Amino acid sequence: MSRLKLVLPNIEHKEILMDYKNEFIKNGDSMDGSAGLANAKSFEEWYESFKSNLNEETVREGLVPATTYLAIDENEKLVGMIDIRHRLNEFLLNFGGNIGYSVRKSERRKGYATEMLKLSLKKCIELNIKKVLITCNRDNIGSAKTIISNGGILENEIFDPDDNKMTQRYWITLV
């Protein structure tokens, strides 16, 4: 039984999304898998971008179609976000992968990332994505464990000059 549910964002999530964003800013954390929430000037700007990026016909320039989910716990708290990119471009093939995710600092080390990834792989099957690439920085041991526990097989490591770090590239084949 899952402790989490993945839900599509809507207008009613404004307060919990802004609270999520503020926690990441306060802690100086990277807000991966949030469809650009960190850089959005307002919830409304972010929400319009999220909706545009759902479809190939309306995706913003330079991006690929993606579906972003909120990971909500049994108390209706937003514990994390996960973004499923429907296809890969060159950058995503090397450094970003099909799935990006984050868990708020106050909810880490509780197994939520592993559960979020497991739930998102089911969504990938619904999107007819047969092979999923997930990446993480080599020094992010927790993320590597999350990926491996969901069937990730390390293909290689690539140096990311933007981050000045090694990026590990894992593949998960879906049935």
Secondary structure, DSSP 8 states (H G I E B T S, - for coil): --S-EEE---GGGHHHHHHHHHHHHHHT---TTSTTGGG-SSHHHHHHHHHHTTSTTT--TT---EEEEEEE-TTS-EEEEEEEESS--HHIIIIIBSEEEEE-GGG-SSSHHHHHHHHHHHHHHHTT--EEEEEEETT-HHHHHHHHHTT-EEEEEEEETTTTEEEEEEEEE--
